[in-house]
Amino acid sequence: MKKLNGVKICYVLSALLVVGFIINTIIDYARYNSTLNSAPFYLQIIVNAICFIAPAIIVFVVGFIIKKKSKTG
């Protein structure tokens, strides 16, 4: 039963990271000014994806593996 709680924590954390990505991208878009920034906006989206989406995928996969192992074991 404790492993299932860990799975839920992993899924919730993954969802929170995705929501954080969306919120952070919206905030960056509101602050972005093309005349002041030399980098295009899509680079900020890529950085946000590396910081939020990549860990979200890792945590989701860990939760999936824990869930799969708890069913077989």
C-alpha contacts under 8 A as a table, 3 or more apart, distances in Angstrom:
res1	aa1	res2	aa2	distance
1	M	4	L	5.31
1	M	5	N	6.72
2	K	5	N	5.15
2	K	6	G	6.50
3	K	6	G	4.97
3	K	7	V	6.32
3	K	66	I	6.91
3	K	67	K	7.33
3	K	70	S	6.89
4	L	7	V	4.87
4	L	8	K	6.29
4	L	66	I	7.95
4	L	67	K	6.66
4	L	70	S	7.84
5	N	8	K	5.06
5	N	9	I	6.20
6	G	9	I	4.99
6	G	10	C	6.15
6	G	63	G	7.15
6	G	66	I	7.89
7	V	10	C	5.06
7	V	11	Y	6.24
7	V	63	G	4.63
7	V	64	F	7.12
7	V	66	I	6.51
7	V	67	K	6.22
8	K	11	Y	5.12
8	K	12	V	6.07
8	K	63	G	7.56
9	I	12	V	5.16
9	I	13	L	5.96
10	C	13	L	5.14
10	C	14	S	6.06
10	C	59	V	5.64
10	C	60	F	6.00
10	C	62	V	7.27
10	C	63	G	5.19
11	Y	14	S	5.05
11	Y	15	A	6.20
11	Y	59	V	7.33
11	Y	60	F	5.76
11	Y	63	G	6.53
12	V	15	A	5.06
12	V	16	L	6.12
13	L	16	L	5.03
13	L	17	L	6.20
13	L	56	A	7.29
13	L	59	V	7.35
14	S	17	L	5.17
14	S	18	V	6.43
14	S	55	P	7.63
14	S	56	A	4.35
14	S	57	I	6.95
14	S	59	V	5.93
14	S	60	F	5.78
15	A	18	V	5.14
15	A	19	V	6.26
15	A	56	A	7.23
16	L	19	V	5.03
16	L	20	G	6.00
17	L	20	G	4.89
17	L	21	F	6.16
17	L	52	F	5.45
17	L	53	I	6.73
17	L	55	P	7.64
17	L	56	A	5.66
18	V	21	F	5.01
18	V	22	I	6.41
18	V	52	F	6.48
18	V	53	I	6.11
18	V	56	A	6.65
19	V	22	I	5.13
19	V	23	I	6.20
20	G	23	I	5.13
20	G	24	N	5.87
20	G	52	F	7.03
21	F	24	N	5.20
21	F	25	T	5.99
21	F	48	N	6.18
21	F	49	A	6.85
21	F	52	F	5.52
21	F	53	I	6.93
22	I	25	T	5.21
22	I	26	I	6.24
23	I	26	I	5.16
23	I	27	I	6.23
24	N	27	I	5.08
24	N	28	D	6.08
24	N	48	N	7.39
25	T	28	D	5.02
25	T	29	Y	6.09
25	T	44	Q	7.75
25	T	45	I	6.41
25	T	48	N	6.93
26	I	29	Y	5.05
26	I	30	A	6.26
27	I	30	A	5.13
27	I	31	R	6.32
28	D	31	R	5.12
28	D	32	Y	5.87
28	D	44	Q	7.58
29	Y	32	Y	5.04
29	Y	41	F	7.59
32	Y	37	N	7.43
32	Y	41	F	7.32
33	N	36	L	5.52
33	N	37	N	6.19
34	S	37	N	5.29
34	S	38	S	7.19
34	S	40	P	7.44
35	T	38	S	7.52
37	N	40	P	7.35
39	A	43	L	6.79
40	P	43	L	5.85
40	P	44	Q	7.56
41	F	44	Q	5.33
41	F	45	I	6.67
42	Y	45	I	4.90
42	Y	46	I	6.25
43	L	46	I	4.96
43	L	47	V	6.22
44	Q	47	V	5.05
44	Q	48	N	6.12
45	I	48	N	5.04
45	I	49	A	6.09
46	I	49	A	4.97
46	I	50	I	6.24
47	V	50	I	5.10
47	V	51	C	6.21
48	N	51	C	5.04
48	N	52	F	5.85
48	N	53	I	7.50
49	A	52	F	5.22
49	A	53	I	4.75
49	A	54	A	6.45
50	I	53	I	5.99
50	I	54	A	5.32
50	I	55	P	7.70
51	C	54	A	6.54
51	C	55	P	6.94
52	F	55	P	5.73
52	F	56	A	6.19
53	I	56	A	4.89
53	I	57	I	6.15
54	A	57	I	5.24
54	A	58	I	6.34
55	P	58	I	4.96
55	P	59	V	6.07
56	A	59	V	5.22
56	A	60	F	6.04
57	I	60	F	5.05
57	I	61	V	6.12
58	I	61	V	5.20
58	I	62	V	6.21
59	V	62	V	5.04
59	V	63	G	6.19
60	F	63	G	5.11
60	F	64	F	6.16
61	V	64	F	4.93
61	V	65	I	6.11
62	V	65	I	5.12
62	V	66	I	6.16
63	G	66	I	5.09
63	G	67	K	6.11
64	F	67	K	5.09
64	F	68	K	6.11
65	I	68	K	5.05
65	I	69	K	6.06
66	I	69	K	5.19
66	I	70	S	6.10
67	K	70	S	5.21
67	K	71	K	6.41
68	K	71	K	5.34
68	K	72	T	6.50
69	K	72	T	5.24
69	K	73	G	5.89
70	S	73	G	5.21
